[in-house]
Amino acid sequence: MGPQSRTYQTNFCSICILLSSIFVGGLIGTVQASSWPYEDETKEQRDARMAWWRQARFGMFIHWGVYAVPAGTYKDEQVKGIGEWIMNRGKIPVAEYKEYANRFNPVKYDPDAWVRLAKEAGMKYIVITSKHHDGFALFDSKVTDWDVVDATPYGKDLLKPLAEACRKHGIKLGFYYSQAQDWNHPGGAAAGGHWDPAQDGSMEEYIKNIAAPQVKEILTNYGDIAVLWWDTPTDMTVERADRLQPLITLQPGIITNNRLGGNYKGDTETPEQHIPATGFGDRDWETCMTINDTWGFKSYDDNWKSTETLIRNLVDIASKGGNYLLNVGPTSLGEIPQPSIERLKEIGEWMKINSRSIYETTASPFPKLTWGRCTKKAFVNGASLYLHVFDWPTDGKLLIPGLKNDIEQAYLVATLEKLNTSKTDEGVVVHLPAEPIDKIDTVVELKVSGPLNIQKILPTQDAKGAVLLTAEMADLHNPGYGDQVKLEEKDGKQNIGFWTDARARVEWPFVIRQAGVFTIKAEIALEAEQSVFQLIVNDQTIDAKAESTGGHDKFKTVTLGQTDLLEPGEYTLQIKPREKQWQPINLRSLTLEPIK
């Protein structure tokens, strides 16, 4: 550790001593106005604290609890929604739900095998639900009997052996804790709604007597805890958050997310079930995602993502400077479903060869690469660019657009085979073999000398003055949960589809060299009668609509409007749906054609 890190530790320990008087008799006393403990952190101190997490890039999420017993079915009916929400979605009375604990007996639980599986997949940390929204604790809580020790036939703490296995195998451990939704303890269901009088009570009393002491338990009884993953900050005022916030000082250096509430930002953004189009700038972020459709185990959810999708998700996230927290949902017997195991092992095989292109990398320096993704490692006198080739060029020529640096070396990461390169006006061309080594993602390492010199290459006008904006060029901005708009392929051509949420938007940056007035045309398919939206070009807003083309796979070219681009320069065109008037369109491309 450098001097800055030692200073940081000293300051942090002083905070711990200062706050220690708060913790009396196992409960939290009256808390005065509190501030974020890292508020006065220098950039150097923050970089030191976040270093392991930024280097890791890949972690395992584990959603596990009593909800694995019903496994998505209540009273012989399949309950819609994710498995761990069955109590809420099925409006199961508290007393009735608690009966499931009698059948929660994870006798096949092997925490060492779980940790070894995560490590084999290339994951560097694990975050497990110490308590989810049903209020059930996977640990021996002294403030309630609604926990695995007191309420189940298993009768043993599930977190202690997992913590021991993580220490043994060098995996960082984090705990998820649902602080603002608890459907079993009185007062804890304010954010999740009420359907049983047994849930009535004061949220302040719930936080004081259940949430705060339980957070203290998980932060003091399991050794080093690297991450505290709050969830659902609904109804979390500053005053309520300030009963929980000081507790993180029990684990100096711990990383927390942005879901505590009370306007506390935490350390990380947490996009859920989708990958943001361009990351979060200087903010650290982590996409959490399921392998099928549910977090907690559902016996009939067989919609498993392919290994190709999972690997490319990992690469996409790393190329935007984020981490991938990939979930498994064990059964009530303590088994991770076999399809999850198979996919994690297949990811591990890819990582054995290519992990250097993921670990310790930073975001791509390129605005968009149509053939794949790029991750980067910078050095004093140059950098390594890891080119993740998803779509192998048929002519063997891989264009690295806008790259002006001299190339020291280029080779295939899997075989160390050296590759020839050449410079063109458009950038550097890497000459590839006829076939990819890995059809999911073949990685090329490009070592360049000197500071990176990349000319920003954006779509621009062709010889006739038109600008073509294709689906794969677009930045897709989802509203926060899941992919409500994404790329798909029909008849060998990519299009933007599954645009089911009017809050999702799509945009393209482009360059105009010859100013003028342009007609905007779109190649679209629309099954509904009509869809209404706006085209926003910088500060211009154009009302537009599309009529039915006769089906979601019947593409036609239609005119949407026109725009005045009277100055050469960089522009952004955005499609923004109109609430209540939007119907999902499938979109292959937009074209701006100059009006003579």
C-alpha positions as CSV (number, residue, x, y, z in Angstrom):
1,M,0.0,0.0,0.0
2,G,1.1,3.5,-0.7
3,P,1.1,6.4,1.7
4,Q,-2.4,7.6,0.6
5,S,-3.9,4.2,1.4
6,R,-2.3,4.2,4.9
7,T,-3.7,7.6,5.5
8,Y,-7.1,6.4,4.4
9,Q,-7.1,3.5,6.7
10,T,-6.2,5.7,9.7
11,N,-8.9,8.2,8.9
12,F,-11.5,5.4,8.4
13,C,-10.6,3.7,11.7
14,S,-11.0,7.0,13.5
15,I,-14.5,7.2,12.0
16,C,-15.2,3.7,13.4
17,I,-14.0,4.7,16.9
18,L,-16.1,7.9,16.7
19,L,-19.2,5.9,15.8
20,S,-18.7,3.0,18.1
21,S,-20.7,4.7,20.8
22,I,-23.8,4.4,18.6
23,F,-23.9,0.6,19.0
24,V,-25.3,-0.2,22.4
25,G,-26.8,-3.5,23.6
26,G,-26.9,-5.0,20.0
27,L,-29.3,-2.3,18.8
28,I,-28.8,1.2,17.3
29,G,-29.5,4.1,19.5
30,T,-30.6,7.5,18.4
31,V,-28.7,8.5,15.4
32,Q,-27.8,12.1,14.7
33,A,-27.6,13.5,11.2
34,S,-25.1,11.3,9.4
35,S,-23.0,11.8,6.2
36,W,-21.6,9.4,3.7
37,P,-18.4,8.0,5.4
38,Y,-16.4,8.4,2.2
39,E,-17.5,12.0,1.6
40,D,-14.0,13.4,2.2
41,E,-12.2,10.7,0.3
42,T,-9.6,11.8,-2.1
43,K,-9.5,10.4,-5.6
44,E,-6.4,8.4,-4.7
45,Q,-8.1,6.9,-1.6
46,R,-11.2,6.0,-3.6
47,D,-9.2,4.4,-6.3
48,A,-7.4,2.3,-3.7
49,R,-10.6,1.2,-2.1
50,M,-12.3,0.4,-5.4
51,A,-9.2,-1.2,-7.0
52,W,-10.1,-4.9,-6.5
53,W,-13.6,-4.4,-7.6
54,R,-12.7,-2.6,-10.8
55,Q,-10.1,-5.3,-11.6
56,A,-12.6,-8.2,-11.0
57,R,-15.2,-7.4,-13.7
58,F,-17.1,-10.6,-13.0
59,G,-19.1,-11.8,-9.9
60,M,-21.7,-14.3,-8.8
61,F,-25.1,-13.2,-7.4
62,I,-27.0,-15.8,-5.3
63,H,-30.7,-15.4,-4.6
64,W,-31.7,-18.1,-2.1
65,G,-34.4,-18.5,0.5
66,V,-37.7,-20.0,1.6
67,Y,-39.2,-19.0,-1.8
68,A,-37.3,-21.9,-3.3
69,V,-39.8,-24.2,-1.7
70,P,-42.9,-23.1,-3.6
71,A,-40.6,-22.5,-6.6
72,G,-43.1,-20.4,-8.4
73,T,-46.3,-22.3,-7.6
74,Y,-49.0,-21.4,-5.0
75,K,-52.1,-23.5,-4.5
76,D,-51.3,-25.5,-7.6
77,E,-51.2,-22.3,-9.7
78,Q,-48.1,-20.9,-11.4
79,V,-47.6,-17.4,-10.0
80,K,-46.5,-14.8,-12.6
81,G,-43.3,-13.0,-12.0
82,I,-39.9,-13.7,-10.5
83,G,-39.6,-16.6,-8.0
84,E,-38.5,-14.6,-4.9
85,W,-41.6,-12.4,-5.2
86,I,-44.1,-15.2,-4.9
87,M,-45.3,-14.1,-1.5
88,N,-46.1,-10.6,-2.8
89,R,-47.5,-11.7,-6.2
90,G,-49.6,-14.5,-4.7
91,K,-50.6,-12.3,-1.7
92,I,-49.7,-15.2,0.6
93,P,-50.6,-14.6,4.3
94,V,-47.7,-14.3,6.6
95,A,-48.5,-17.3,8.7
96,E,-49.2,-19.4,5.6
97,Y,-45.9,-18.4,4.0
98,K,-43.9,-19.2,7.1
99,E,-45.1,-22.8,6.8
100,Y,-42.8,-23.2,3.8
101,A,-39.8,-22.9,6.1
102,N,-40.7,-26.4,7.5
103,R,-39.7,-27.7,4.0
104,F,-36.6,-25.6,3.6
105,N,-33.9,-28.2,4.3
106,P,-30.8,-27.7,2.1
107,V,-29.1,-30.9,3.0
108,K,-27.3,-30.9,-0.4
109,Y,-25.7,-27.5,0.3
110,D,-22.0,-27.6,-0.5
111,P,-20.6,-24.0,-0.1
112,D,-17.2,-25.1,-1.1
113,A,-18.5,-26.5,-4.4
114,W,-20.4,-23.2,-5.0
115,V,-17.3,-21.1,-4.5
116,R,-15.2,-23.5,-6.6
117,L,-17.8,-23.2,-9.4
118,A,-17.7,-19.4,-9.2
119,K,-13.9,-19.5,-9.3
120,E,-13.9,-21.9,-12.2
121,A,-16.2,-19.6,-14.1
122,G,-13.7,-16.8,-13.7
123,M,-15.7,-14.9,-11.1
124,K,-13.8,-12.9,-8.4
125,Y,-16.6,-12.2,-5.9
126,I,-19.9,-13.5,-4.6
127,V,-22.9,-11.6,-3.3
128,I,-25.6,-13.6,-1.6
129,T,-29.0,-12.6,-0.3
130,S,-28.5,-12.6,3.5
131,K,-32.2,-11.5,3.7
132,H,-34.6,-10.9,0.8
133,H,-38.0,-9.2,0.8
134,D,-39.7,-12.1,2.5
135,G,-37.7,-11.2,5.6
136,F,-36.1,-14.7,5.9
137,A,-32.5,-14.6,7.1
138,L,-30.0,-17.1,5.9
139,F,-28.0,-16.6,9.1
140,D,-28.6,-17.0,12.9
141,S,-30.2,-13.7,13.7
142,K,-30.6,-12.9,17.4
143,V,-33.4,-10.3,16.8
144,T,-36.0,-12.7,15.2
145,D,-36.8,-16.3,14.9
146,W,-37.6,-15.9,11.2
147,D,-34.2,-17.3,10.1
148,V,-32.7,-20.6,8.9
149,V,-31.5,-21.6,12.4
150,D,-34.8,-21.2,14.2
151,A,-37.5,-21.7,11.5
152,T,-36.2,-24.7,9.5
153,P,-35.3,-28.3,10.0
154,Y,-31.8,-27.5,8.7
155,G,-31.1,-25.5,11.8
156,K,-27.6,-24.2,10.8
157,D,-26.2,-20.8,9.6
158,L,-25.8,-20.9,5.9
159,L,-23.5,-17.9,5.6
160,K,-20.7,-19.0,7.9
161,P,-19.5,-22.0,5.8
162,L,-19.8,-19.8,2.6
163,A,-17.6,-17.1,4.2
164,E,-15.1,-19.8,5.1
165,A,-15.1,-21.3,1.6
166,C,-14.6,-17.8,0.1
167,R,-11.6,-17.1,2.3
168,K,-10.2,-20.6,1.4
169,H,-10.4,-20.0,-2.3
170,G,-9.6,-16.3,-2.4
171,I,-13.0,-15.1,-3.5
172,K,-14.4,-11.8,-2.1
173,L,-17.7,-12.1,-0.2
174,G,-20.6,-9.6,-0.2
175,F,-24.1,-9.6,1.4
176,Y,-27.3,-8.5,-0.2
177,Y,-29.7,-7.0,2.4
178,S,-33.3,-5.9,1.8
179,Q,-33.6,-3.0,4.1
180,A,-36.9,-1.4,3.0
181,Q,-39.0,-4.4,2.0
182,D,-39.8,-7.1,4.6
183,W,-43.1,-8.8,4.1
184,N,-43.0,-10.8,7.3
185,H,-41.9,-8.4,10.1
186,P,-44.4,-5.8,11.2
187,G,-43.7,-2.4,9.7
188,G,-41.4,-3.7,7.1
189,A,-43.9,-4.0,4.2
190,A,-44.5,-0.3,3.7
191,A,-42.7,-0.3,0.3
192,G,-44.2,-3.6,-0.9
193,G,-47.8,-3.1,0.0
194,H,-50.0,-4.7,2.6
195,W,-52.3,-7.7,2.2
196,D,-52.2,-9.1,5.7
197,P,-52.9,-7.3,9.1
198,A,-49.8,-9.2,10.4
199,Q,-47.7,-6.8,8.3
200,D,-49.0,-3.6,10.0
201,G,-46.6,-1.6,12.1
202,S,-44.1,1.2,12.2
203,M,-41.4,1.3,9.7
204,E,-39.2,3.2,12.1
205,E,-39.6,0.4,14.7
206,Y,-38.9,-2.2,12.0
207,I,-35.7,-0.4,11.0
208,K,-34.6,0.1,14.6
209,N,-35.4,-3.4,15.9
210,I,-34.9,-5.6,12.9
211,A,-33.0,-4.1,9.9
212,A,-30.3,-2.1,11.8
213,P,-29.4,-4.9,14.2
214,Q,-29.4,-7.5,11.4
215,V,-27.1,-5.4,9.3
216,K,-24.8,-5.1,12.3
217,E,-24.9,-8.9,12.6
218,I,-23.9,-9.6,9.0
219,L,-21.1,-7.0,9.2
220,T,-19.6,-8.4,12.4
221,N,-20.0,-12.2,12.4
222,Y,-18.5,-13.3,9.1
223,G,-15.0,-11.9,8.8
224,D,-14.1,-9.5,6.0
225,I,-17.1,-8.4,4.0
226,A,-16.3,-6.7,0.7
227,V,-19.7,-5.6,-0.5
228,L,-23.0,-4.6,1.1
229,W,-25.7,-4.7,-1.6
230,W,-28.8,-2.7,-0.4
231,D,-32.1,-3.2,-2.3
232,T,-35.3,-1.3,-3.0
233,P,-35.0,2.2,-1.3
234,T,-38.7,2.9,-1.5
235,D,-39.8,5.0,1.5
236,M,-36.3,5.3,2.8
237,T,-36.0,8.8,4.0
238,V,-32.7,10.4,5.1
239,E,-33.6,9.7,8.7
240,R,-34.3,6.1,8.1
241,A,-31.2,5.6,6.0
242,D,-29.2,7.3,8.7
243,R,-30.0,4.5,11.0
244,L,-28.2,2.1,8.6
245,Q,-25.6,4.2,7.0
246,P,-23.1,4.4,10.0
247,L,-23.1,0.6,10.2
248,I,-20.9,0.2,7.1
249,T,-18.0,1.6,9.1
250,L,-17.9,-1.8,10.8
251,Q,-16.2,-3.0,7.6
252,P,-13.5,-0.4,6.7
253,G,-13.3,-0.1,2.9
254,I,-16.6,-1.9,2.2
255,I,-18.2,-1.1,-1.2
256,T,-21.9,-0.3,-1.2
257,N,-24.4,0.3,-4.0
258,N,-26.9,3.1,-4.8
259,R,-30.0,1.4,-3.4
260,L,-29.9,2.4,0.3
261,G,-32.2,5.5,-0.2
262,G,-32.1,8.8,1.6
263,N,-30.3,10.3,-1.4
264,Y,-27.2,8.4,-0.6
265,K,-25.5,7.5,-3.9
266,G,-23.2,4.8,-2.6
267,D,-20.3,3.6,-4.7
268,T,-21.9,1.8,-7.7
269,E,-24.8,2.2,-10.1
270,T,-26.9,-1.0,-10.5
271,P,-28.6,-1.4,-13.9
272,E,-30.8,-4.5,-13.6
273,Q,-31.3,-7.0,-16.3
274,H,-29.8,-4.8,-19.0
275,I,-26.5,-3.3,-20.2
276,P,-26.5,0.5,-20.5
277,A,-25.7,1.8,-23.9
278,T,-22.6,3.9,-22.9
279,G,-21.9,3.1,-19.3
280,F,-22.1,5.7,-16.5
281,G,-19.1,8.0,-17.2
282,D,-16.9,8.3,-14.1
283,R,-19.4,6.3,-11.9
284,D,-18.6,2.7,-11.2
285,W,-21.4,0.4,-12.2
286,E,-22.5,-3.2,-12.2
287,T,-25.1,-4.9,-14.3
288,C,-26.9,-7.6,-12.3
289,M,-28.6,-10.2,-14.5
290,T,-30.3,-13.6,-14.3
291,I,-29.2,-16.7,-16.3
292,N,-32.8,-17.5,-17.1
293,D,-35.8,-15.2,-16.3
294,T,-35.9,-15.4,-12.5
295,W,-33.6,-14.6,-9.6
296,G,-35.0,-17.0,-7.0
297,F,-35.6,-20.6,-8.1
298,K,-38.7,-21.4,-10.2
299,S,-39.1,-25.0,-11.1
300,Y,-40.6,-24.3,-14.6
301,D,-38.4,-21.4,-15.8
302,D,-36.4,-23.0,-18.6
303,N,-35.7,-19.9,-20.6
304,W,-31.9,-20.1,-20.2
305,K,-29.6,-17.6,-21.9
306,S,-27.1,-19.2,-24.1
307,T,-23.4,-19.4,-23.2
308,E,-22.8,-17.1,-26.3
309,T,-25.1,-14.5,-24.9
310,L,-23.6,-14.6,-21.4
311,I,-20.0,-14.4,-22.6
312,R,-20.8,-11.5,-25.0
313,N,-22.7,-9.8,-22.2
314,L,-19.6,-10.0,-20.0
315,V,-17.4,-8.6,-22.8
316,D,-20.0,-5.8,-23.6
317,I,-20.1,-4.8,-20.0
318,A,-16.3,-4.8,-19.5
319,S,-16.0,-2.8,-22.8
320,K,-18.1,-0.1,-21.1
321,G,-16.2,-0.1,-17.9
322,G,-18.6,-2.1,-15.8
323,N,-18.9,-5.3,-13.8
324,Y,-21.2,-8.3,-14.5
325,L,-23.0,-9.8,-11.5
326,L,-24.5,-13.0,-12.9
327,N,-27.2,-14.7,-10.8
328,V,-27.8,-18.3,-9.8
329,G,-31.0,-19.4,-7.9
330,P,-30.4,-22.6,-5.8
331,T,-33.2,-25.0,-4.9
332,S,-34.5,-25.6,-1.4
333,L,-32.2,-28.6,-1.2
334,G,-29.2,-26.4,-1.8
335,E,-28.4,-27.3,-5.4
336,I,-27.5,-24.8,-8.1
337,P,-29.6,-25.8,-11.2
338,Q,-27.7,-27.9,-13.7
339,P,-28.2,-25.5,-16.7
340,S,-26.6,-22.8,-14.6
341,I,-23.6,-25.0,-13.8
342,E,-23.2,-26.0,-17.4
343,R,-23.1,-22.4,-18.6
344,L,-20.8,-21.2,-15.9
345,K,-18.3,-24.0,-16.7
346,E,-18.5,-23.1,-20.4
347,I,-17.8,-19.4,-19.5
348,G,-14.9,-20.7,-17.4
349,E,-13.4,-22.5,-20.4
350,W,-13.5,-19.2,-22.4
351,M,-12.1,-17.3,-19.5
352,K,-9.1,-19.7,-19.1
353,I,-7.9,-18.5,-22.5
354,N,-9.2,-14.9,-22.6
355,S,-9.4,-13.7,-19.0
356,R,-6.5,-11.2,-19.5
357,S,-8.9,-9.3,-21.9
358,I,-11.4,-8.9,-19.0
359,Y,-9.6,-8.6,-15.7
360,E,-8.0,-5.2,-14.9
361,T,-9.3,-3.7,-18.2
362,T,-11.0,-0.4,-18.7
363,A,-13.6,0.9,-21.2
364,S,-13.2,0.9,-24.9
365,P,-11.7,4.1,-26.4
366,F,-13.9,3.7,-29.5
367,P,-17.4,5.1,-29.7
368,K,-18.8,2.1,-31.6
369,L,-17.5,-1.1,-33.2
370,T,-19.9,-2.9,-35.4
371,W,-17.9,-6.2,-35.5
372,G,-17.6,-6.6,-31.7
373,R,-16.1,-4.9,-28.6
374,C,-12.8,-3.6,-27.3
375,T,-11.3,-3.6,-23.8
376,K,-8.1,-1.7,-22.9
377,K,-5.1,-1.8,-20.6
378,A,-3.0,1.4,-20.6
379,F,0.7,1.4,-19.9
380,V,3.3,4.1,-19.4
381,N,4.5,4.0,-23.1
382,G,1.5,2.5,-24.8
383,A,-1.5,0.3,-24.4
384,S,-3.0,-3.2,-25.2
385,L,-6.2,-3.1,-27.0
386,Y,-8.2,-6.4,-26.8
387,L,-10.3,-6.7,-29.9
388,H,-13.3,-9.0,-29.2
389,V,-14.4,-10.2,-32.6
390,F,-18.0,-11.3,-32.6
391,D,-18.6,-11.1,-36.4
392,W,-15.6,-12.4,-38.3
393,P,-14.9,-10.4,-41.5
394,T,-15.4,-12.5,-44.6
395,D,-12.4,-10.9,-46.3
396,G,-10.2,-11.4,-43.3
397,K,-9.7,-7.6,-42.9
398,L,-10.6,-6.2,-39.5
399,L,-10.8,-2.4,-39.5
400,I,-10.0,-0.6,-36.2
401,P,-11.7,2.7,-37.1
402,G,-9.8,5.9,-36.4
403,L,-6.7,4.3,-34.8
404,K,-3.6,6.3,-35.7
405,N,-1.0,4.8,-33.3
406,D,2.0,2.7,-34.5
407,I,1.4,-1.0,-33.9
408,E,4.1,-2.8,-32.0
409,Q,2.5,-6.3,-32.2
410,A,-0.8,-8.0,-33.0
411,Y,-1.6,-11.6,-32.2
412,L,-4.4,-14.0,-31.4
413,V,-4.7,-14.4,-27.6
414,A,-5.7,-18.0,-27.8
415,T,-2.7,-19.2,-29.9
416,L,-0.2,-16.3,-29.7
417,E,-0.2,-16.4,-33.5
418,K,1.2,-13.1,-34.8
419,L,-0.9,-11.1,-37.2
420,N,0.0,-8.6,-39.9
421,T,-1.4,-5.1,-39.8
422,S,-1.6,-2.1,-42.2
423,K,-2.5,1.5,-41.9
424,T,-5.2,3.2,-44.0
425,D,-6.9,6.5,-44.0
426,E,-9.8,4.9,-42.1
427,G,-7.6,3.4,-39.4
428,V,-5.6,0.2,-38.8
429,V,-6.5,-3.0,-40.5
430,V,-5.6,-6.3,-38.8
431,H,-5.3,-9.2,-41.2
432,L,-7.0,-12.3,-39.7
433,P,-7.0,-16.0,-40.5
434,A,-9.9,-17.3,-42.7
435,E,-11.8,-18.7,-39.7
436,P,-12.3,-17.6,-36.1
437,I,-10.8,-19.7,-33.3
438,D,-13.9,-19.2,-31.2
439,K,-17.2,-18.5,-32.9
440,I,-18.5,-16.8,-29.7
441,D,-15.6,-14.3,-29.3
442,T,-12.1,-14.6,-30.8
443,V,-9.8,-12.1,-29.1
444,V,-7.0,-10.2,-30.8
445,E,-4.4,-8.3,-28.7
446,L,-3.1,-5.2,-30.4
447,K,-0.1,-3.6,-28.6
448,V,0.2,0.1,-29.6
449,S,3.0,2.6,-28.7
450,G,2.6,6.0,-27.3
451,P,-0.6,7.7,-25.9
452,L,-3.7,6.5,-27.7
453,N,-4.5,8.6,-30.8
454,I,-7.9,7.7,-32.0
455,Q,-9.8,9.9,-34.5
456,K,-13.5,9.8,-33.6
457,I,-15.3,8.1,-36.5
458,L,-19.0,8.6,-36.7
459,P,-21.5,7.9,-39.5
460,T,-21.4,10.6,-42.1
461,Q,-22.6,11.5,-45.6
462,D,-21.9,9.4,-48.6
463,A,-21.1,10.7,-52.1
464,K,-24.7,11.7,-52.6
465,G,-24.9,13.5,-49.3
466,A,-27.1,11.0,-47.5
467,V,-26.5,9.6,-44.0
468,L,-27.3,5.9,-43.2
469,L,-27.9,5.1,-39.6
470,T,-28.3,1.3,-39.1
471,A,-29.6,-0.6,-36.2
472,E,-26.2,-1.9,-35.0
473,M,-24.9,1.7,-34.9
474,A,-27.5,2.8,-32.4
475,D,-27.2,3.4,-28.7
476,L,-30.1,1.7,-27.0
477,H,-31.2,3.4,-23.7
478,N,-33.4,1.3,-21.5
479,P,-35.4,2.7,-18.6
480,G,-33.8,0.8,-15.7
481,Y,-35.1,-2.8,-15.5
482,G,-34.5,-5.3,-18.3
483,D,-34.0,-4.9,-22.0
484,Q,-37.2,-3.1,-23.2
485,V,-35.5,-2.4,-26.5
486,K,-32.7,-4.5,-28.1
487,L,-31.1,-5.7,-31.2
488,E,-32.4,-8.8,-33.0
489,E,-31.9,-10.4,-36.3
490,K,-34.5,-11.3,-39.0
491,D,-33.6,-12.8,-42.4
492,G,-29.9,-12.2,-41.8
493,K,-30.4,-8.5,-41.1
494,Q,-30.2,-6.8,-37.7
495,N,-33.0,-4.6,-36.5
496,I,-34.0,-2.8,-33.3
497,G,-36.9,-4.7,-31.8
498,F,-38.8,-5.8,-28.6
499,W,-39.4,-2.1,-28.0
500,T,-42.1,-2.7,-25.4
501,D,-41.5,0.2,-23.1
502,A,-42.3,3.8,-24.2
503,R,-39.6,5.1,-21.8
504,A,-36.9,3.4,-23.8
505,R,-35.2,5.5,-26.4
506,V,-32.7,5.0,-29.3
507,E,-30.1,7.4,-30.6
508,W,-27.4,7.8,-33.2
509,P,-24.5,10.3,-33.3
510,F,-23.5,11.3,-36.8
511,V,-21.6,14.0,-38.7
512,I,-22.8,16.4,-41.4
513,R,-20.1,17.9,-43.7
514,Q,-22.5,19.4,-46.3
515,A,-25.3,21.3,-44.5
516,G,-28.8,21.4,-45.8
517,V,-32.4,20.2,-45.4
518,F,-32.9,16.5,-45.1
519,T,-35.8,14.0,-45.4
520,I,-35.8,11.3,-42.7
521,K,-36.8,7.9,-43.9
522,A,-37.0,4.7,-42.0
523,E,-37.1,1.0,-42.9
524,I,-39.6,-0.3,-40.3
525,A,-42.1,-3.0,-39.6
526,L,-45.2,-2.4,-37.6
527,E,-48.0,-4.8,-36.7
528,A,-50.2,-2.4,-34.9
529,E,-52.4,0.2,-36.7
530,Q,-50.2,3.1,-35.8
531,S,-47.3,4.2,-33.6
532,V,-46.5,7.8,-32.6
533,F,-43.1,9.2,-31.5
534,Q,-40.8,12.1,-31.7
535,L,-37.5,12.5,-33.7
536,I,-35.2,14.8,-31.8
537,V,-32.2,16.1,-33.8
538,N,-30.1,18.2,-31.4
539,D,-32.5,21.0,-30.4
540,Q,-35.1,20.2,-33.1
541,T,-38.2,18.1,-32.3
542,I,-40.2,16.5,-35.1
543,D,-43.5,14.8,-34.4
544,A,-43.7,11.6,-36.4
545,K,-45.8,8.5,-36.8
546,A,-45.7,5.2,-38.6
547,E,-48.6,3.3,-40.0
548,S,-49.0,-0.5,-40.0
549,T,-46.8,-2.4,-42.6
550,G,-48.9,-5.5,-42.2
551,G,-46.8,-7.3,-39.6
552,H,-43.8,-7.2,-37.3
553,D,-41.6,-8.9,-39.9
554,K,-42.8,-7.0,-43.0
555,F,-40.3,-4.1,-43.5
556,K,-41.1,-1.1,-45.6
557,T,-39.3,2.2,-46.2
558,V,-41.5,5.2,-45.0
559,T,-40.9,8.9,-44.7
560,L,-41.1,10.3,-41.2
561,G,-40.4,14.0,-41.6
562,Q,-37.6,16.4,-42.4
563,T,-34.9,18.3,-40.5
564,D,-32.8,21.4,-41.1
565,L,-29.1,20.8,-40.5
566,L,-27.7,24.1,-41.5
567,E,-24.3,23.9,-40.0
568,P,-21.6,21.3,-40.6
569,G,-20.7,19.4,-37.4
570,E,-21.7,16.6,-35.1
571,Y,-25.4,15.8,-34.5
572,T,-27.5,13.3,-32.5
573,L,-30.8,11.9,-33.7
574,Q,-33.0,10.3,-31.1
575,I,-36.3,8.4,-31.4
576,K,-38.4,9.1,-28.3
577,P,-41.8,7.2,-28.0
578,R,-45.0,9.1,-27.2
579,E,-46.5,7.7,-24.0
580,K,-49.9,6.0,-24.6
581,Q,-49.6,6.5,-28.3
582,W,-46.6,4.2,-28.8
583,Q,-46.8,0.7,-30.3
584,P,-43.6,-1.3,-30.7
585,I,-41.8,-0.9,-34.1
586,N,-39.0,-3.0,-35.5
587,L,-36.4,-0.7,-37.1
588,R,-33.6,-1.6,-39.5
589,S,-32.3,1.8,-40.3
590,L,-32.9,5.5,-40.7
591,T,-31.6,7.5,-43.7
592,L,-31.2,11.3,-43.9
593,E,-31.5,12.2,-47.6
594,P,-30.7,15.7,-48.7
595,I,-33.4,17.7,-50.4
596,K,-32.0,19.3,-53.5
